[in-house]
């Protein structure tokens, strides 16, 4: 289970070739490095690992039941540093999607212009009626 962590902090860490991933809590640093290298075809130079303990949450099973507390599951985060020149595409979009978005924006702007011209035409008609 390799899931990239997409936050502002990790976005800015990419300048230093460091990427963050949620990993299986049982994986060691060596296993994490091998999985990342195999999955993304990159060379891993450093792995830092931390375990975030799950938060305590309250629960109740009804009005008269005794309330209790439980814990959410723990998460293992791995900060992976890559060799100079290697990249992992986490935030970047493929070129096709960027082109589609540009085309959609152009269509939307054309539709807005058409609406504004209709509004102006209506206002001109109303003004002409009032002047008569």
MDTraj code that builds the backbone (N, CA, C; nanometers):
import mdtraj as md
import numpy as np

residues = "UNK UNK UNK UNK UNK UNK UNK UNK UNK UNK UNK UNK UNK UNK UNK UNK UNK UNK UNK UNK UNK UNK UNK UNK UNK UNK UNK UNK UNK UNK UNK UNK UNK UNK UNK UNK UNK UNK UNK UNK UNK UNK UNK UNK UNK UNK UNK UNK UNK UNK UNK UNK UNK UNK UNK UNK UNK UNK UNK UNK UNK UNK UNK UNK UNK UNK UNK UNK UNK UNK UNK UNK UNK UNK UNK UNK UNK UNK UNK UNK UNK UNK UNK UNK UNK UNK UNK UNK UNK UNK UNK UNK UNK UNK UNK UNK UNK UNK UNK UNK UNK UNK UNK UNK UNK UNK UNK UNK UNK UNK UNK UNK UNK UNK UNK UNK UNK UNK UNK UNK UNK UNK UNK UNK UNK UNK UNK UNK UNK UNK UNK UNK".split()
xyz = np.array([
    [0.0849, -0.1175, 0.0000],
    [0.0000, 0.0000, 0.0000],
    [0.0898, 0.1243, 0.0000],
    [0.1067, 0.1866, -0.1152],
    [0.1845, 0.3090, -0.1265],
    [0.0879, 0.4203, -0.1641],
    [0.0679, 0.5142, -0.0731],
    [-0.0240, 0.6245, -0.0964],
    [0.0502, 0.7554, -0.0746],
    [0.0663, 0.8382, -0.1795],
    [0.1369, 0.9649, -0.1602],
    [0.0577, 1.0587, -0.0712],
    [0.1287, 1.1334, 0.0096],
    [0.0655, 1.2314, 0.0981],
    [0.0758, 1.3666, 0.0293],
    [-0.0385, 1.4214, -0.0112],
    [-0.0416, 1.5463, -0.0869],
    [-0.0867, 1.6610, 0.0035],
    [0.0089, 1.7308, 0.0617],
    [-0.0194, 1.8467, 0.1450],
    [0.0732, 1.9603, 0.1035],
    [0.0504, 2.0787, 0.1602],
    [0.1368, 2.1922, 0.1284],
    [0.2802, 2.1654, 0.1730],
    [0.2947, 2.1057, 0.2893],
    [0.4287, 2.0780, 0.3416],
    [0.5055, 1.9853, 0.2468],
    [0.4409, 1.8803, 0.2004],
    [0.5092, 1.7873, 0.1111],
    [0.5307, 1.8485, -0.0267],
    [0.4418, 1.9387, -0.0670],
    [0.4592, 2.0073, -0.1949],
    [0.5870, 2.0913, -0.1935],
    [0.6106, 2.1647, -0.0847],
    [0.7308, 2.2464, -0.0752],
    [0.8558, 2.1612, -0.0518],
    [0.8410, 2.0431, 0.0062],
    [0.9557, 1.9548, 0.0285],
    [1.0067, 1.8931, -0.1018],
    [0.9253, 1.8973, -0.2071],
    [0.9673, 1.8414, -0.3352],
    [1.0854, 1.9169, -0.3946],
    [1.1047, 2.0433, -0.3533],
    [1.2200, 2.1189, -0.4015],
    [1.3499, 2.0516, -0.3583],
    [1.3461, 1.9827, -0.2435],
    [1.4632, 1.9107, -0.1916],
    [1.4600, 1.7633, -0.2303],
    [1.3736, 1.7269, -0.3288],
    [1.3590, 1.5891, -0.3762],
    [1.3089, 1.4949, -0.2667],
    [1.2270, 1.5474, -0.1728],
    [1.1719, 1.4662, -0.0644],
    [1.0217, 1.4501, -0.0862],
    [0.9750, 1.3276, -0.0787],
    [0.8341, 1.2962, -0.0982],
    [0.7835, 1.2188, 0.0231],
    [0.6547, 1.2373, 0.0563],
    [0.5959, 1.1709, 0.1726],
    [0.4913, 1.0690, 0.1261],
    [0.4895, 0.9547, 0.1940],
    [0.3968, 0.8474, 0.1602],
    [0.3403, 0.7861, 0.2878],
    [0.2129, 0.7438, 0.2809],
    [0.1564, 0.6580, 0.3843],
    [0.1984, 0.5165, 0.3498],
    [0.2519, 0.4442, 0.4459],
    [0.3009, 0.3097, 0.4199],
    [0.2356, 0.2101, 0.5153],
    [0.2567, 0.0828, 0.4871],
    [0.2114, -0.0244, 0.5749],
    [0.2924, -0.0166, 0.7046],
    [0.2268, -0.0166, 0.8204],
    [0.2997, -0.0026, 0.9469],
    [0.4039, -0.1113, 0.9721],
    [0.3952, -0.2238, 0.9034],
    [0.4902, -0.3329, 0.9267],
    [0.6152, -0.3229, 0.8389],
    [0.6164, -0.2305, 0.7406],
    [0.7303, -0.2189, 0.6499],
    [0.8506, -0.1545, 0.7184],
    [0.9688, -0.2069, 0.6879],
    [1.0924, -0.1473, 0.7383],
    [1.1414, -0.0425, 0.6390],
    [1.2466, 0.0317, 0.6770],
    [1.3013, 0.1339, 0.5884],
    [1.3523, 0.0724, 0.4579],
    [1.4163, -0.0424, 0.4675],
    [1.4695, -0.1074, 0.3484],
    [1.3562, -0.1507, 0.2546],
    [1.2493, -0.2066, 0.3119],
    [1.1357, -0.2487, 0.2308],
    [1.0683, -0.1283, 0.1648],
    [1.0580, -0.0177, 0.2389],
    [0.9972, 0.1038, 0.1838],
    [1.0795, 0.1537, 0.0653],
    [1.2118, 0.1578, 0.0815],
    [1.2995, 0.2044, -0.0262],
    [1.2844, 0.1155, -0.1498],
    [1.2780, -0.0153, -0.1309],
    [1.2636, -0.1067, -0.2440],
    [1.1291, -0.0875, -0.3144],
    [1.0212, -0.0722, -0.2364],
    [0.8881, -0.0561, -0.2961],
    [0.8780, 0.0736, -0.3760],
    [0.9301, 0.1837, -0.3205],
    [0.9250, 0.3130, -0.3901],
    [1.0089, 0.3061, -0.5185],
    [1.1275, 0.2470, -0.5089],
    [1.2146, 0.2364, -0.6258],
    [1.1481, 0.1532, -0.7361],
    [1.0837, 0.0444, -0.6978],
    [1.0199, -0.0430, -0.7956],
    [0.8947, 0.0218, -0.8558],
    [0.8142, 0.0860, -0.7718],
    [0.6874, 0.1442, -0.8167],
    [0.7072, 0.2637, -0.9108],
    [0.8017, 0.3535, -0.8776],
    [0.8170, 0.4773, -0.9524],
    [0.9437, 0.4840, -1.0381],
    [1.0220, 0.3770, -1.0414],
    [1.1460, 0.3716, -1.1210],
    [1.2404, 0.4869, -1.0881],
    [1.2721, 0.5014, -0.9600],
    [1.3626, 0.6062, -0.9124],
    [1.4676, 0.5436, -0.8210],
    [1.5712, 0.6211, -0.7868],
    [1.6738, 0.5756, -0.6937],
    [1.6551, 0.6467, -0.5605],
    [1.6338, 0.5712, -0.4544],
    [1.6096, 0.6266, -0.3208],
    [1.7434, 0.6399, -0.2492],
    [1.7686, 0.7611, -0.1937],
    [1.8941, 0.7824, -0.1203],
    [1.8739, 0.7847, 0.0302],
    [1.7536, 0.8241, 0.0777],
    [1.7312, 0.8343, 0.2215],
    [1.5840, 0.8077, 0.2523],
    [1.5596, 0.7415, 0.3657],
    [1.4232, 0.7162, 0.4108],
    [1.4139, 0.7541, 0.5581],
    [1.3197, 0.8420, 0.5893],
    [1.2900, 0.8753, 0.7291],
    [1.1479, 0.8296, 0.7578],
    [1.1270, 0.7683, 0.8727],
    [0.9983, 0.7072, 0.9050],
    [0.9472, 0.7610, 1.0367],
    [0.8141, 0.7831, 1.0436],
    [0.7518, 0.8173, 1.1708],
    [0.6174, 0.7488, 1.1793],
    [0.5750, 0.7220, 1.3009],
    [0.4457, 0.6589, 1.3234],
    [0.3583, 0.7579, 1.3975],
    [0.2435, 0.7893, 1.3380],
    [0.1473, 0.8784, 1.4027],
    [0.0457, 0.7931, 1.4758],
    [0.0359, 0.8149, 1.6048],
    [-0.0603, 0.7401, 1.6851],
    [-0.2018, 0.7845, 1.6506],
    [-0.2956, 0.6904, 1.6528],
    [-0.4345, 0.7218, 1.6230],
    [-0.4972, 0.8064, 1.7314],
    [-0.5884, 0.8948, 1.6928],
    [-0.6546, 0.9829, 1.7884],
    [-0.7563, 0.9058, 1.8717],
    [-0.7776, 0.9524, 1.9934],
    [-0.8785, 0.8940, 2.0806],
    [-1.0148, 0.9495, 2.0401],
    [-1.1144, 0.8626, 2.0253],
    [-1.2493, 0.9061, 1.9899],
    [-1.3495, 0.8466, 2.0876],
    [-1.4548, 0.9216, 2.1135],
    [-1.5610, 0.8734, 2.2023],
    [-1.6677, 0.8034, 2.1198],
    [-1.7369, 0.7079, 2.1820],
    [-1.8463, 0.6420, 2.1142],
    [-1.9540, 0.6077, 2.2151],
    [-2.0761, 0.5915, 2.1645],
    [-2.1880, 0.5518, 2.2485],
    [-2.2817, 0.4704, 2.1617],
    [-2.3420, 0.3693, 2.2194],
    [-2.4309, 0.2824, 2.1418],
    [-2.5767, 0.3069, 2.1798],
    [-2.6122, 0.4302, 2.2063],
    [-2.7508, 0.4615, 2.2363],
    [-2.7617, 0.5506, 2.3581],
    [-2.8840, 0.5886, 2.3871],
    [-2.9107, 0.6851, 2.4938],
    [-2.8729, 0.6310, 2.6312],
    [-2.9028, 0.5057, 2.6578],
    [-2.8813, 0.4491, 2.7910],
    [-2.7563, 0.3616, 2.8002],
    [-2.6828, 0.3482, 2.6894],
    [-2.5623, 0.2655, 2.6922],
    [-2.4476, 0.3443, 2.7534],
    [-2.3522, 0.2721, 2.8089],
    [-2.2373, 0.3396, 2.8687],
    [-2.1431, 0.3880, 2.7590],
    [-2.1064, 0.5144, 2.7640],
    [-2.0133, 0.5637, 2.6628],
    [-1.8728, 0.5097, 2.6858],
    [-1.7928, 0.5094, 2.5824],
    [-1.6560, 0.4610, 2.5938],
    [-1.5643, 0.5368, 2.5001],
    [-1.4405, 0.4973, 2.4995],
    [-1.3447, 0.5581, 2.4071],
    [-1.2750, 0.4479, 2.3284],
    [-1.2363, 0.4828, 2.2101],
    [-1.1612, 0.3924, 2.1248],
    [-1.0554, 0.4750, 2.0526],
    [-0.9723, 0.4107, 1.9760],
    [-0.8661, 0.4816, 1.9054],
    [-0.8765, 0.4552, 1.7562],
    [-0.8469, 0.5585, 1.6762],
    [-0.8337, 0.5395, 1.5322],
    [-0.7030, 0.4661, 1.5066],
    [-0.6863, 0.4134, 1.3871],
    [-0.5662, 0.3343, 1.3596],
    [-0.4430, 0.4238, 1.3464],
    [-0.3275, 0.3661, 1.3734],
    [-0.2013, 0.4376, 1.3598],
    [-0.1628, 0.4451, 1.2121],
    [-0.0869, 0.5505, 1.1761],
    [-0.0386, 0.5678, 1.0393],
    [0.1131, 0.5737, 1.0394],
    [0.1725, 0.5091, 0.9414],
    [0.3170, 0.5168, 0.9245],
    [0.3467, 0.6072, 0.8053],
    [0.4232, 0.7132, 0.8304],
    [0.4623, 0.8065, 0.7259],
    [0.6083, 0.7840, 0.6916],
    [0.6373, 0.7843, 0.5630],
    [0.7758, 0.7697, 0.5172],
    [0.8117, 0.8908, 0.4326],
    [0.9177, 0.9605, 0.4725],
    [0.9717, 1.0712, 0.3942],
    [1.0899, 1.0161, 0.3152],
    [1.0764, 1.0136, 0.1838],
    [1.1743, 0.9511, 0.0961],
    [1.2478, 1.0592, 0.0172],
    [1.3807, 1.0568, 0.0209],
    [1.4627, 1.1490, -0.0577],
    [1.5202, 1.0729, -0.1764],
    [1.5119, 1.1360, -0.2940],
    [1.5545, 1.0712, -0.4174],
    [1.6887, 1.1241, -0.4650],
    [1.7489, 1.0487, -0.5564],
    [1.8759, 1.0878, -0.6180],
    [1.8542, 1.2131, -0.7033],
    [1.9583, 1.2922, -0.7192],
    [1.9536, 1.4149, -0.7999],
    [1.9026, 1.3831, -0.9399],
    [1.7996, 1.4554, -0.9836],
    [1.7451, 1.4365, -1.1175],
    [1.6210, 1.3486, -1.1225],
    [1.5951, 1.2682, -1.0200],
    [1.4756, 1.1829, -1.0176],
    [1.3566, 1.2618, -0.9658],
    [1.2375, 1.2302, -1.0198],
    [1.1138, 1.2962, -0.9776],
    [1.0021, 1.1939, -0.9709],
    [0.9046, 1.2228, -0.8859],
    [0.7815, 1.1445, -0.8793],
    [0.6685, 1.2422, -0.9055],
    [0.5805, 1.2076, -0.9980],
    [0.4714, 1.2986, -1.0325],
    [0.3562, 1.2800, -0.9355],
    [0.3507, 1.3660, -0.8340],
    [0.2421, 1.3612, -0.7365],
    [0.1431, 1.4734, -0.7652],
    [0.1923, 1.5956, -0.7807],
    [0.1060, 1.7107, -0.8006],
    [0.0896, 1.7482, -0.9468],
    [0.1783, 1.7044, -1.0325],
    [0.1734, 1.7433, -1.1726],
    [0.0639, 1.6666, -1.2451],
    [-0.0048, 1.7353, -1.3366],
    [-0.1103, 1.6725, -1.4152],
    [-0.0545, 1.6354, -1.5524],
    [-0.1084, 1.5318, -1.6145],
    [-0.0671, 1.5003, -1.7509],
    [-0.1045, 1.6134, -1.8461],
    [-0.0324, 1.6260, -1.9558],
    [-0.0539, 1.7343, -2.0521],
    [-0.1950, 1.7311, -2.1109],
    [-0.2520, 1.6122, -2.1307],
    [-0.3845, 1.6004, -2.1899],
    [-0.4885, 1.6691, -2.1037],
    [-0.4815, 1.6494, -1.9728],
    [-0.5789, 1.7103, -1.8834],
    [-0.5657, 1.8621, -1.8837],
    [-0.4428, 1.9134, -1.8900],
    [-0.4225, 2.0577, -1.8933],
    [-0.4860, 2.1176, -2.0184],
    [-0.4691, 2.0502, -2.1336],
    [-0.5269, 2.0996, -2.2581],
    [-0.6788, 2.0974, -2.2522],
    [-0.7366, 1.9929, -2.1912],
    [-0.8817, 1.9851, -2.1784],
    [-0.9343, 2.0986, -2.0925],
    [-0.8644, 2.1287, -1.9825],
    [-0.9078, 2.2369, -1.8955],
    [-0.9030, 2.3707, -1.9674],
    [-0.7977, 2.3940, -2.0481],
    [-0.7883, 2.5185, -2.1233],
    [-0.9051, 2.5302, -2.2211],
    [-0.9407, 2.4198, -2.2875],
    [-1.0517, 2.4212, -2.3817],
    [-1.1829, 2.4495, -2.3093],
    [-1.2025, 2.3895, -2.1916],
    [-1.3240, 2.4131, -2.1133],
    [-1.3346, 2.5589, -2.0707],
    [-1.2216, 2.6176, -2.0310],
    [-1.2232, 2.7586, -1.9905],
    [-1.2604, 2.8480, -2.1076],
    [-1.2096, 2.8159, -2.2269],
    [-1.2414, 2.8956, -2.3451],
    [-1.3901, 2.8887, -2.3761],
    [-1.4498, 2.7699, -2.3647],
    [-1.5927, 2.7529, -2.3913],
    [-1.6736, 2.8302, -2.2882],
    [-1.6339, 2.8239, -2.1619],
    [-1.7064, 2.8945, -2.0563],
    [-1.6974, 3.0453, -2.0759],
    [-1.5814, 3.0949, -2.1144],
    [-1.5670, 3.2397, -2.1345],
    [-1.6514, 3.2856, -2.2527],
    [-1.6614, 3.2034, -2.3589],
    [-1.7467, 3.2371, -2.4730],
    [-1.8932, 3.2424, -2.4301],
    [-1.9342, 3.1488, -2.3444],
    [-2.0726, 3.1462, -2.2963],
    [-2.1013, 3.2700, -2.2109],
    [-2.0061, 3.3114, -2.1284],
    [-2.0254, 3.4312, -2.0461],
    [-2.0387, 3.5550, -2.1328],
    [-1.9568, 3.5650, -2.2383],
    [-1.9646, 3.6791, -2.3289],
    [-2.1003, 3.6834, -2.3979],
    [-2.1531, 3.5678, -2.4377],
    [-2.2831, 3.5618, -2.5033],
    [-2.3926, 3.6091, -2.4076],
    [-2.3851, 3.5687, -2.2810],
    [-2.4845, 3.6110, -2.1818],
    [-2.4795, 3.7607, -2.1604],
    [-2.3595, 3.8162, -2.1511],
    [-2.3474, 3.9608, -2.1281],
    [-2.3987, 4.0394, -2.2478],
    [-2.3747, 3.9906, -2.3692],
    [-2.4263, 4.0617, -2.4867],
    [-2.5782, 4.0563, -2.4906],
    [-2.6387, 3.9440, -2.4473],
    [-2.7853, 3.9342, -2.4410],
    [-2.8400, 4.0321, -2.3384],
    [-2.7724, 4.0427, -2.2231],
    [-2.8179, 4.1360, -2.1198],
    [-2.8110, 4.2796, -2.1700],
    [-2.7048, 4.3133, -2.2403],
    [-2.6893, 4.4487, -2.2941],
    [-2.7988, 4.4764, -2.3960],
    [-2.8289, 4.3790, -2.4815],
    [-2.9334, 4.3959, -2.5827],
    [-3.0693, 4.4171, -2.5156],
    [-3.0992, 4.3416, -2.4096],
    [-3.2257, 4.3585, -2.3374],
    [-3.2339, 4.4965, -2.2745],
    [-3.1248, 4.5401, -2.2160],
    [-3.1229, 4.6720, -2.1534],
    [-3.1460, 4.7810, -2.2570],
    [-3.0887, 4.7671, -2.3756],
    [-3.1086, 4.8645, -2.4826],
    [-3.2543, 4.8671, -2.5272],
    [-3.3167, 4.7486, -2.5382],
    [-3.4585, 4.7424, -2.5769],
    [-3.5459, 4.8097, -2.4724],
    [-3.5176, 4.7811, -2.3446],
    [-3.5968, 4.8409, -2.2373],
    [-3.5802, 4.9931, -2.2360],
    [-3.4608, 5.0411, -2.2585],
    [-3.4362, 5.1853, -2.2621],
    [-3.5100, 5.2488, -2.3791],
    [-3.5142, 5.1816, -2.4948],
    [-3.5835, 5.2338, -2.6124],
    [-3.7338, 5.2414, -2.5862],
    [-3.7896, 5.1412, -2.5173],
    [-3.9321, 5.1416, -2.4854],
    [-3.9659, 5.2572, -2.3918],
    [-3.8803, 5.2823, -2.2941],
    [-3.9034, 5.3887, -2.1974],
    [-3.8961, 5.5253, -2.2633],
    [-3.8125, 5.5409, -2.3621],
    [-3.7955, 5.6690, -2.4309],
    [-3.9143, 5.7009, -2.5196],
    [-3.9914, 5.6020, -2.5652],
    [-4.1067, 5.6247, -2.6527],
    [-4.2194, 5.6787, -2.5756],
])
top = md.Topology()
chain = top.add_chain()
for i, resn in enumerate(residues, 1):
    res = top.add_residue(resn, chain, resSeq=i)
    for name in ("N", "CA", "C"):
        top.add_atom(name, md.element.get_by_symbol(name[0]), res)
traj = md.Trajectory(xyz[None], top)
